[in-house]
Amino acid sequence: MNPKPTSGADITDWRPEDDAFWNASGKRTAYRNLWISVPALLCGFAIWGMWGIITVQMLNLGFPFSKDELFSLTAIAGLAGATMRIPASFLVRLAGGRNTIFLTTAMLLAPALGTGIALQHPEWPLWVFQLMALWSGVGGGNFASSMANIGTFFPKRLQGTALGLNAGLGNFGVTTMQIVIPLVMTVSLFGGLGGEPMTLVKDSGWILGKIAAGTPTWIQNAGFAWLLSLIPLSALCFFGMNNLSSVSPNIGSTLAAFVKIIWLYTLSFLPAGIGLYLYLPKPTGLGLLSMWLVMPLIIVSTLLLMKFTAFGTMKDNIAKQFAIFGNKHTWSMTALYIVTFGSFIGFSMALPLSITVIFGISHLPDAAGVMQHTLKNPNAPSALTYAWIGPFIGAAVRPVGGWISDKLGGSIVTQVISVVMALASVAVGYVMLQAYQSATPEQYFLPFMLLFVLLFTASGIGNGSTFRTIAMIFDRQQAGPVLGWTSAIAAYGAFVAPVVIGDQIKAGTPQIAMYGFAVFYALCLVLNWWFYLRAGSEIKNP
């Protein structure tokens, strides 16, 4: 018996491991959901990562904020997105895949519109922009629910490829954003409705080169432009995707599903907001806790809030999914996913402003021999011209990583890329040191970019390999929550990298950040070998 899936939103019969069912109707349904999921996830990444580009242009337009404050906007968006992935990893089972992807995609309209409005007012206080950055975290959270959803549609033999396609093409949101935002800022995209332009006080750029100071710029389009894709995409998700009853047995009505999603996302905003208030310096926050204390505080408080405020069927479902924390492989794969995705998103967030600060300035000693970092470099490369290259390549090779891992084994691929990333991090740290001590830092830009491209390539391939390993270790019920959880913790790389790199640049030692990352990669290399590659390991080369 090979009944076809129902034509409505809810599919009650789903057997992807049954070849007859898969070939008759399952394959078509699975790929339809995948191809709608990809652009929705792409827009989520774009909204989440857009502050990495917006802050560069705020600097070029003379917004009255310091470099540290601008780095904080990127870090806030990163932290919020990572925190929202924690509840997002549970949403599909609680509310259904179609319901979840539709509503979380539609939610992106709010930060897109709000950011566009705020960017028209450079006189507004910093906390307004920090609030918009926090709100943009919705886009980061969407990855966990998207991956948990797509994984349920495909048989195990295709999960590395399917998840690699969803994540890899979805990750193009970072590159798309880095290309599209500089472009739309050069034109009056919405006429009089889009507001008046501002004038560049420093040279800017886009994919084809520099844009000279004095040029009118519509920075508000960095937010408004996404409305053009999010509105039709939201409709496509609602009418074109499906809920799987075998995965989400207690959805209830569509309205009830929406309430669950909004409730859990709201819970993640609370600890993220409170944690940031304790972390950020005055006047925005209290500046009481370090980054390394704030992150675990936010993670633990988010989990506890979910556990103790869940109601109805949510309570039992969350309790069942919390079982993943008793499995040691959840924790080992979390560390390994930090190496891959944590690096990809962290470097994507930090790279544009790092290029601007390191290579946009001539670093000269004063009369006392103290290095100064204030004189504009006339030969500086534009971050908006080059920053997209690394994330583009990292996203492009992600499906390749999944395909290779399906053939060779995920852990072997993870081991190789960990070695590459450790060595490349040491090398790029050395180049950053040389550039930050030079009156002509642009001479070091080519090796800097090539090494970062190598890091992005390795992290992209590793993303595919870790997905494949998770799909092989965990059963279908646990693989989704594990993917969501590991992606949530790894996404804190979007918070850690801008903060660590920004702090070390401020201290005059940018290389220390990269050396620290290299040490972490080396430790995870040993971890991967111990659990999955050594003779006698419990799970050999999944």
C-alpha positions as CSV (number, residue, x, y, z in Angstrom):
1,M,0.0,0.0,0.0
2,N,1.5,3.3,-1.1
3,P,-1.1,6.0,-0.3
4,K,0.0,9.5,-1.5
5,P,0.3,12.3,1.1
6,T,-2.8,14.3,1.6
7,S,-3.2,17.5,-0.5
8,G,-3.7,19.7,2.6
9,A,-1.3,21.2,5.0
10,D,-1.1,18.2,7.3
11,I,0.3,14.9,6.0
12,T,-0.7,11.9,8.1
13,D,1.2,9.2,6.2
14,W,4.9,9.7,5.9
15,R,7.4,6.8,5.3
16,P,10.5,8.2,3.6
17,E,12.5,5.0,4.3
18,D,9.9,3.0,2.2
19,D,11.4,3.1,-1.3
20,A,8.0,2.5,-3.0
21,F,6.4,5.4,-1.0
22,W,9.3,7.7,-1.6
23,N,9.4,7.2,-5.3
24,A,5.6,7.4,-5.7
25,S,5.0,10.6,-3.9
26,G,7.3,11.2,-1.0
27,K,10.2,12.5,-3.0
28,R,8.1,15.2,-4.7
29,T,6.7,16.4,-1.4
30,A,10.0,16.4,0.3
31,Y,11.8,18.5,-2.4
32,R,8.9,20.9,-2.6
33,N,9.3,21.7,1.1
34,L,13.0,21.9,0.7
35,W,12.9,24.4,-2.2
36,I,10.5,26.6,-0.3
37,S,12.6,26.3,2.9
38,V,15.8,27.5,1.2
39,P,14.8,31.1,0.3
40,A,13.0,31.5,3.6
41,L,16.1,30.5,5.4
42,L,18.2,32.7,3.1
43,C,16.2,35.7,4.2
44,G,16.5,34.7,7.8
45,F,20.3,34.7,7.5
46,A,20.2,38.0,5.7
47,I,18.2,39.7,8.4
48,W,20.4,38.2,11.2
49,G,23.7,39.1,9.6
50,M,22.8,42.5,8.1
51,W,24.4,44.4,11.0
52,G,27.8,43.3,9.9
53,I,27.4,45.5,6.8
54,I,25.1,48.2,8.3
55,T,27.7,49.0,10.9
56,V,30.4,49.6,8.2
57,Q,28.1,52.1,6.5
58,M,27.1,53.8,9.7
59,L,30.8,54.4,10.2
60,N,31.1,55.7,6.7
61,L,28.2,58.0,7.2
62,G,29.5,59.5,10.4
63,F,26.9,58.1,12.9
64,P,27.9,59.3,16.3
65,F,29.0,55.9,17.7
66,S,32.5,54.5,18.5
67,K,33.9,51.5,16.8
68,D,33.3,49.5,20.0
69,E,29.7,50.5,20.0
70,L,29.3,49.5,16.4
71,F,31.0,46.1,17.0
72,S,28.4,45.7,19.9
73,L,25.5,45.9,17.4
74,T,26.9,43.0,15.4
75,A,27.5,41.0,18.6
76,I,24.0,41.7,19.9
77,A,22.4,40.4,16.7
78,G,24.6,37.3,17.0
79,L,23.7,36.6,20.6
80,A,20.0,37.1,20.0
81,G,20.0,34.8,17.0
82,A,21.9,32.1,18.9
83,T,19.6,32.3,21.9
84,M,16.5,32.1,19.8
85,R,17.8,28.9,18.2
86,I,17.3,27.1,21.6
87,P,13.5,27.2,21.5
88,A,13.5,27.1,17.7
89,S,15.0,23.7,17.8
90,F,11.8,22.4,19.5
91,L,9.2,24.3,17.5
92,V,8.6,21.8,14.6
93,R,7.6,19.0,16.9
94,L,5.4,21.3,18.9
95,A,3.8,23.4,16.2
96,G,4.4,21.7,12.8
97,G,6.9,22.4,10.1
98,R,4.7,24.5,7.8
99,N,3.3,26.5,10.7
100,T,6.7,27.2,12.1
101,I,8.5,28.2,8.9
102,F,5.6,30.4,7.8
103,L,5.3,32.4,11.1
104,T,9.0,32.7,11.7
105,T,9.5,34.0,8.2
106,A,6.7,36.5,8.6
107,M,8.3,37.6,11.9
108,L,11.3,38.9,9.9
109,L,9.1,41.7,8.5
110,A,9.3,43.5,11.9
111,P,13.1,43.9,12.3
112,A,13.4,44.7,8.5
113,L,10.9,47.5,8.8
114,G,12.1,48.8,12.2
115,T,15.8,48.8,11.1
116,G,14.9,50.8,8.0
117,I,13.1,53.4,10.1
118,A,15.8,53.7,12.8
119,L,18.6,54.1,10.2
120,Q,16.9,57.3,9.0
121,H,17.6,58.9,12.4
122,P,21.4,59.0,13.2
123,E,20.5,61.3,16.1
124,W,18.6,58.6,17.9
125,P,20.3,57.0,21.0
126,L,22.4,53.8,20.7
127,W,19.8,51.7,22.6
128,V,17.4,52.0,19.7
129,F,19.9,50.4,17.3
130,Q,20.8,47.8,19.9
131,L,17.1,46.9,20.2
132,M,16.8,46.5,16.4
133,A,19.9,44.3,16.4
134,L,18.3,42.2,19.2
135,W,15.1,41.9,17.1
136,S,17.1,40.8,14.1
137,G,18.0,37.7,16.1
138,V,14.7,36.2,14.8
139,G,16.5,35.5,11.6
140,G,19.2,33.6,13.3
141,G,16.7,31.5,15.3
142,N,15.0,30.3,12.1
143,F,17.9,28.1,11.1
144,A,17.3,25.6,13.9
145,S,13.6,25.1,13.1
146,S,14.4,25.0,9.3
147,M,17.0,22.3,9.7
148,A,14.9,20.3,12.2
149,N,12.0,20.4,9.7
150,I,13.8,19.4,6.5
151,G,15.6,16.5,8.3
152,T,12.2,14.8,8.9
153,F,11.3,14.8,5.2
154,F,14.2,12.8,3.8
155,P,15.5,9.2,4.3
156,K,18.7,8.8,6.2
157,R,20.7,8.0,3.1
158,L,19.9,11.5,1.7
159,Q,20.0,13.6,4.9
160,G,23.6,14.7,4.5
161,T,22.8,16.0,1.0
162,A,19.4,17.5,1.9
163,L,20.5,19.2,5.0
164,G,23.6,20.4,3.2
165,L,21.5,21.9,0.5
166,N,19.1,23.6,2.9
167,A,21.9,25.0,5.1
168,G,24.3,25.7,2.3
169,L,21.9,27.5,0.0
170,G,20.3,29.2,3.1
171,N,23.7,30.4,4.2
172,F,23.9,32.3,0.9
173,G,21.7,34.8,2.9
174,V,25.0,36.1,4.3
175,T,26.5,36.6,0.9
176,T,23.3,37.8,-0.6
177,M,23.0,40.4,2.1
178,Q,26.6,41.5,1.7
179,I,26.1,42.1,-2.0
180,V,22.5,43.3,-2.0
181,I,22.7,45.8,0.9
182,P,25.6,47.9,-0.6
183,L,23.7,47.9,-3.9
184,V,20.3,49.0,-2.7
185,M,21.9,51.7,-0.6
186,T,23.0,53.5,-3.8
187,V,19.5,54.0,-5.1
188,S,16.2,55.5,-4.0
189,L,14.5,52.1,-4.0
190,F,11.1,53.3,-2.8
191,G,11.1,56.9,-4.0
192,G,9.5,59.4,-1.6
193,L,8.2,56.6,0.6
194,G,11.7,55.4,1.4
195,G,13.0,58.6,2.9
196,E,15.8,61.0,2.1
197,P,19.4,60.0,1.5
198,M,22.4,60.8,3.7
199,T,25.9,61.8,2.4
200,L,28.9,59.7,2.8
201,V,31.7,61.3,4.9
202,K,34.1,58.5,4.2
203,D,34.7,56.3,1.1
204,S,32.4,53.3,0.9
205,G,32.0,50.6,-1.7
206,W,30.1,47.8,-3.3
207,I,30.8,44.6,-5.3
208,L,32.3,46.6,-8.2
209,G,34.6,48.9,-6.2
210,K,34.7,52.1,-4.2
211,I,32.0,54.7,-3.7
212,A,33.5,58.1,-3.1
213,A,32.8,60.3,0.0
214,G,30.1,62.9,-0.8
215,T,27.9,60.4,-2.6
216,P,24.2,60.3,-1.5
217,T,23.3,57.0,0.3
218,W,20.0,55.4,1.3
219,I,21.2,53.4,4.3
220,Q,17.6,52.7,5.3
221,N,17.2,50.4,2.3
222,A,19.4,47.9,4.2
223,G,16.2,47.1,6.1
224,F,13.4,48.1,3.8
225,A,14.7,46.1,0.8
226,W,13.9,42.8,2.4
227,L,10.1,43.6,2.5
228,L,10.1,42.9,-1.3
229,S,11.0,39.2,-0.7
230,L,9.6,38.5,2.7
231,I,6.0,39.2,1.9
232,P,5.7,36.8,-1.1
233,L,7.9,34.2,0.7
234,S,5.6,34.2,3.8
235,A,2.6,33.4,1.5
236,L,4.6,30.7,-0.2
237,C,5.5,29.0,3.1
238,F,1.9,29.1,4.3
239,F,0.3,27.6,1.1
240,G,3.1,25.4,-0.1
241,M,4.6,23.7,2.9
242,N,3.4,20.8,5.0
243,N,3.2,19.6,8.6
244,L,4.1,15.9,9.3
245,S,1.7,14.4,11.8
246,S,4.2,11.6,12.5
247,V,6.7,14.2,13.7
248,S,4.3,16.8,15.2
249,P,1.4,14.7,16.5
250,N,-0.2,17.3,18.8
251,I,-0.2,20.5,16.8
252,G,-3.8,21.5,17.5
253,S,-5.3,24.3,15.5
254,T,-3.1,26.6,13.4
255,L,-3.8,29.4,15.8
256,A,-2.7,27.2,18.7
257,A,0.5,26.4,16.9
258,F,1.2,30.1,16.4
259,V,0.7,30.8,20.1
260,K,3.3,28.1,21.0
261,I,5.8,29.6,18.6
262,I,5.3,33.2,19.8
263,W,5.4,32.0,23.4
264,L,8.7,30.2,23.1
265,Y,10.3,32.9,21.1
266,T,9.3,35.5,23.7
267,L,10.8,33.3,26.4
268,S,14.2,33.5,24.6
269,F,14.0,37.3,24.2
270,L,13.8,37.7,28.0
271,P,17.1,36.1,29.1
272,A,18.8,37.5,26.0
273,G,17.7,41.0,26.9
274,I,18.5,40.7,30.6
275,G,21.9,39.1,29.9
276,L,22.8,41.9,27.5
277,Y,21.8,44.5,30.1
278,L,24.2,42.8,32.5
279,Y,27.0,42.6,29.9
280,L,26.8,45.9,27.9
281,P,28.7,48.9,29.3
282,K,27.0,51.9,30.6
283,P,24.8,53.8,29.6
284,T,23.0,51.0,27.8
285,G,23.7,48.3,30.4
286,L,25.4,47.8,33.7
287,G,28.7,46.2,32.5
288,L,28.7,43.8,35.4
289,L,29.4,40.4,33.7
290,S,31.9,39.3,31.1
291,M,30.9,37.6,27.8
292,W,32.0,34.2,29.1
293,L,29.6,34.5,32.1
294,V,26.7,36.0,30.2
295,M,26.5,33.3,27.6
296,P,26.0,30.3,29.9
297,L,23.7,32.4,32.1
298,I,21.5,33.1,29.1
299,I,21.6,29.5,27.8
300,V,20.7,28.0,31.2
301,S,18.0,30.5,32.0
302,T,16.4,30.0,28.5
303,L,16.2,26.3,29.0
304,L,14.8,26.7,32.5
305,L,12.2,29.1,31.3
306,M,11.1,26.7,28.6
307,K,10.9,23.8,31.0
308,F,8.9,25.5,33.8
309,T,6.6,27.8,31.8
310,A,5.5,25.3,29.2
311,F,1.8,24.5,29.3
312,G,-0.6,21.8,27.9
313,T,0.9,19.3,25.4
314,M,4.0,21.5,25.2
315,K,5.1,20.4,28.6
316,D,5.3,16.7,27.8
317,N,6.9,17.3,24.4
318,I,9.6,19.5,25.8
319,A,10.3,17.0,28.5
320,K,10.8,14.3,25.9
321,Q,13.1,16.4,23.8
322,F,15.2,17.4,26.8
323,A,16.3,13.8,26.8
324,I,19.0,14.7,24.3
325,F,21.0,16.4,27.1
326,G,21.6,13.0,28.7
327,N,23.4,11.7,25.6
328,K,27.2,12.5,25.6
329,H,27.2,12.7,21.8
330,T,24.9,15.7,22.0
331,W,27.8,17.5,23.8
332,S,30.6,16.2,21.6
333,M,28.7,17.2,18.4
334,T,27.9,20.6,19.9
335,A,31.7,21.3,20.3
336,L,32.4,20.1,16.7
337,Y,29.6,22.2,15.2
338,I,31.1,25.2,16.9
339,V,34.3,24.6,14.9
340,T,32.3,24.6,11.7
341,F,29.2,26.8,11.8
342,G,30.3,28.8,14.8
343,S,33.4,29.9,12.8
344,F,31.4,30.5,9.6
345,I,28.8,32.8,11.1
346,G,31.3,34.4,13.6
347,F,33.8,35.4,10.9
348,S,30.9,36.5,8.6
349,M,29.7,38.9,11.3
350,A,33.2,40.2,12.3
351,L,35.0,40.4,8.9
352,P,33.5,43.5,7.3
353,L,34.2,45.8,10.3
354,S,37.6,44.1,10.9
355,I,38.7,44.9,7.3
356,T,37.6,48.5,7.8
357,V,39.4,49.0,11.1
358,I,42.6,47.1,10.3
359,F,43.1,48.1,6.6
360,G,41.3,51.4,6.5
361,I,43.8,53.1,8.8
362,S,47.5,53.7,8.5
363,H,49.2,52.5,11.7
364,L,52.0,54.9,12.6
365,P,54.0,55.5,15.8
366,D,53.8,58.9,17.5
367,A,56.8,60.9,18.7
368,A,57.0,58.7,21.8
369,G,57.0,55.5,19.7
370,V,53.4,54.6,20.7
371,M,51.5,53.1,17.8
372,Q,48.5,55.2,16.7
373,H,45.5,54.0,14.7
374,T,43.7,57.1,13.6
375,L,45.1,58.3,10.2
376,K,42.9,57.3,7.3
377,N,44.6,55.0,4.8
378,P,44.1,56.5,1.2
379,N,44.7,53.0,-0.4
380,A,42.4,51.1,1.9
381,P,40.3,48.3,0.4
382,S,36.6,48.6,0.8
383,A,35.1,46.0,3.2
384,L,31.8,46.2,1.2
385,T,33.7,45.1,-2.0
386,Y,35.4,42.1,-0.5
387,A,33.6,40.9,2.6
388,W,31.1,38.8,0.7
389,I,33.7,36.5,-1.0
390,G,34.5,34.2,2.1
391,P,30.9,33.6,3.1
392,F,29.9,33.0,-0.5
393,I,32.5,30.2,-0.9
394,G,31.7,28.8,2.5
395,A,28.0,28.5,1.7
396,A,28.7,27.2,-1.8
397,V,30.9,24.2,-0.6
398,R,28.5,23.3,2.2
399,P,26.4,20.9,0.1
400,V,29.7,19.5,-1.2
401,G,30.7,18.7,2.4
402,G,27.5,16.8,2.9
403,W,28.0,14.8,-0.4
404,I,31.6,13.9,0.4
405,S,30.6,12.9,3.9
406,D,27.8,10.7,2.6
407,K,30.6,8.9,0.6
408,L,33.6,8.9,3.0
409,G,32.1,9.4,6.5
410,G,31.4,12.6,8.4
411,S,34.1,12.3,11.1
412,I,37.0,11.8,8.7
413,V,36.0,15.0,6.8
414,T,35.6,16.9,10.2
415,Q,39.1,15.8,11.2
416,V,40.7,17.1,8.0
417,I,39.0,20.5,8.1
418,S,39.9,20.9,11.8
419,V,43.6,20.6,10.9
420,V,43.2,23.1,8.1
421,M,41.3,25.6,10.3
422,A,43.9,25.4,13.1
423,L,46.8,26.1,10.8
424,A,45.0,28.8,8.8
425,S,43.9,30.6,12.0
426,V,47.5,30.8,13.2
427,A,48.6,32.2,9.8
428,V,45.8,34.8,9.5
429,G,46.6,35.9,13.1
430,Y,50.2,36.6,12.0
431,V,49.1,38.5,9.0
432,M,46.7,40.6,11.1
433,L,49.6,41.4,13.4
434,Q,51.8,42.6,10.5
435,A,49.0,44.7,9.0
436,Y,48.1,46.4,12.3
437,Q,51.7,47.5,12.8
438,S,52.1,48.9,9.2
439,A,51.7,52.4,7.7
440,T,50.7,50.6,4.5
441,P,48.5,47.7,5.7
442,E,47.0,47.2,2.3
443,Q,50.1,45.2,1.3
444,Y,48.9,42.4,3.6
445,F,45.3,42.4,2.4
446,L,45.7,39.7,-0.3
447,P,47.2,37.0,2.1
448,F,44.6,38.1,4.7
449,M,41.7,37.5,2.3
450,L,43.1,34.3,0.9
451,L,43.5,32.8,4.4
452,F,40.0,33.8,5.4
453,V,38.7,32.3,2.2
454,L,40.5,29.1,3.3
455,L,38.8,29.3,6.7
456,F,35.4,29.8,5.2
457,T,35.9,26.9,2.7
458,A,37.0,24.5,5.5
459,S,34.1,25.6,7.8
460,G,31.6,25.2,4.9
461,I,32.7,21.6,4.2
462,G,32.7,20.9,7.9
463,N,29.1,22.0,8.2
464,G,28.1,19.3,5.9
465,S,30.2,16.7,7.7
466,T,28.8,17.4,11.1
467,F,25.2,17.2,9.8
468,R,25.9,13.8,8.3
469,T,27.4,12.6,11.6
470,I,24.4,13.8,13.6
471,A,22.0,12.1,11.2
472,M,23.8,8.8,11.7
473,I,24.2,8.9,15.5
474,F,20.6,9.9,16.5
475,D,17.2,8.5,15.5
476,R,14.7,10.5,13.6
477,Q,12.9,11.8,16.7
478,Q,16.1,13.1,18.4
479,A,18.1,14.2,15.3
480,G,16.0,17.3,14.8
481,P,16.3,18.6,18.4
482,V,20.0,17.7,18.4
483,L,20.6,19.6,15.1
484,G,18.7,22.6,16.6
485,W,20.6,22.5,19.9
486,T,24.0,22.2,18.3
487,S,23.2,25.0,15.8
488,A,22.0,27.2,18.7
489,I,25.2,26.9,20.7
490,A,27.4,27.2,17.6
491,A,25.6,30.3,16.6
492,Y,27.0,32.0,19.7
493,G,30.1,32.3,17.4
494,A,28.2,35.3,15.9
495,F,28.5,36.9,19.4
496,V,31.9,35.7,20.4
497,A,33.9,36.5,17.2
498,P,32.9,40.2,16.9
499,V,33.5,40.7,20.6
500,V,36.8,38.8,20.8
501,I,38.2,40.3,17.6
502,G,36.9,43.8,18.4
503,D,38.5,43.6,21.9
504,Q,41.8,42.4,20.6
505,I,41.9,45.0,17.9
506,K,41.2,47.7,20.5
507,A,44.1,46.2,22.6
508,G,46.4,46.3,19.6
509,T,46.8,42.5,19.5
510,P,44.3,41.3,16.8
511,Q,46.4,38.1,16.3
512,I,45.6,36.9,19.9
513,A,42.0,36.3,18.8
514,M,43.0,34.1,15.9
515,Y,45.5,32.2,18.0
516,G,42.8,31.5,20.6
517,F,40.5,30.1,17.9
518,A,43.3,27.9,16.6
519,V,43.8,26.3,20.1
520,F,40.1,25.6,20.2
521,Y,40.2,23.9,16.8
522,A,43.1,21.7,17.9
523,L,41.2,20.6,21.0
524,C,38.2,19.7,19.0
525,L,40.3,17.7,16.6
526,V,41.4,15.5,19.5
527,L,37.7,15.3,20.6
528,N,36.6,14.1,17.2
529,W,39.3,11.5,17.0
530,W,38.5,10.2,20.5
531,F,34.8,9.7,20.0
532,Y,34.5,8.8,16.3
533,L,37.9,7.8,14.7
534,R,40.1,6.0,17.2
535,A,40.2,2.2,17.4
536,G,37.6,1.0,19.9
537,S,35.5,4.1,19.7
538,E,31.8,3.6,20.5
539,I,30.6,5.0,17.2
540,K,33.3,4.4,14.5
541,N,33.4,6.9,11.7
542,P,29.7,7.6,11.2
